[in-house]
């Protein structure tokens, strides 16, 4: 067994305890353990598989981990991204959850439309005010009288 395979099989609570003890005993040891855990990308992996912290055995759509989806934040915030939801086994709850999510998505869509209409109305009011100010005849400045 390789050393890396052995290190990947150590449970998360032991890593945390070792890191804390390392910081207490001699801070560079705790820092080295922290650097190893972050560098090996063991923190935050949730896609299952041997030697990972969250060994759920379920792969998300596309087989990518949560870290590989950092590009998802580039999608517009008003376009809902519904996560894949596994059935709970309770048909009534699943139906309720589906209906609630659909209702919330509809409310979100209506709210985004409302904000868009509000922004357009504000823009129109500002533009109308600008045009009204522009149409007003300019009064020449009064001549400055000396002292």
N, C-alpha and C positions, 0 to 999 in steps of 0.2 A: 504494500500500500504506500502510495506517495505521501509525502508530508502535506501537500496541499489538499489531498483527499481527506486526510485525517483532520486537518484544520477545518475543513468545510462541514465535517460531521459533528463538530462541537456545538451544543445547543446555545442559543442566544443568551439565556440567563448566565451561563458560565462566562461568556465573553464579557458581559457587562460587569460581573463581579471581578473578573481579572483586570478589566480596565480601571475600575474604581480602586482596587488594591494596588495596581501599578501607580496610579496617581498619588495614593497615600504613601506608598513605600518609597518610590523614586519617580518623579514626574516624567522623565523621558520614557520610562517603560509604559506608563499609561498612554502617553502620546503616541508611542509606536504601535500599541494595540489599536488605538483609535484610527491611526493612519492605515493600518492593515485592513480593518473592517470596512472603512470607507473606500479604500483603494480596491478591495476585492469585490466591491459593489454588493455586499451582503446586506446592507441596510436598505430596507424598502422594497426588496424584490418580493413579488407576490404571485408569480406565475407558476408556482409549484416546481417540482423536480427534485432530484436527490441533492441533499446537502444544502438546501435553501431554508431560510428561516420560516417561511410560510409554506409548508408542504401540503397544499390543498389538493393537489392532483388534478386540478381543473385548469385548462388553458383558456385564456381569453380569446376572443375572435382574432384571427390573424396570427396567433401564437407569439405575440409580443408582450414583453413585460411592461409594467407601469412606467418604468424609466424610459422605455423606448418611445413613449407617446408624448414626449415634451413638445412635439410639433403641433399637437392638438390645440394648444392655447392660441394658435394663430387664426383659428376659425372665428368668425364674428360671434360676439356674445349673444346676439339675438337669434342665432340659429341653434335651436336646442340639439344637444347631443345626448340621445337617450342611451344609457349604458345597457348592456345585455343583462337581463335579470333572469335568474334561474327560477323555475317554478318551486314554490315552497312545499307543494304536496297537498295543500289545502285549497281546493278549487274556489271556495267562496272568498278566501283572502286574496288569491291571485286575481280574481275578477274585480274585487274592490280596489286593489292596488293599481290594476290596469286602468280602471275608470278614473281613479284619482289622478294618476299621472296624465291621462288624456285631458282631464279638466284643468289641471295646472298648466299644461302646455297651451291650451286654448286661452286661459287667462293671461299667460305671458305674452302670447301673440297679440291679444287685444291691448295689453298695456304698452307694448312696443309701438303698435299702431297709434295709440293715444299720444305717446310721447312724440312721435313723428309729426302728427297733426299739430300738437302744441308748438313744436319747434318751427314748423312752417308758418303758423299764425304769428309767432313772435317775429320771425324774419320778415313777414309781410308788413307787420306794423312798423318795424324799424325802417324798412325800405320806404313805406308811405310817408313816414315822418321826414326821412331824408329828402324825398322828392318835394314835399311841401316846403321844407326849409330852402330848398334850391330855387323854387319858383318865386319865392318872396323877393320883391325888389330890394336890392341892396341899397342901404342908405349910405351916402358918402360920409366918411368920418368928419366930425366937426373940426374946423381948423383950430389948432392949438394957439391960444393967445399967450404971448409972452408975459413975463412978470412985470 
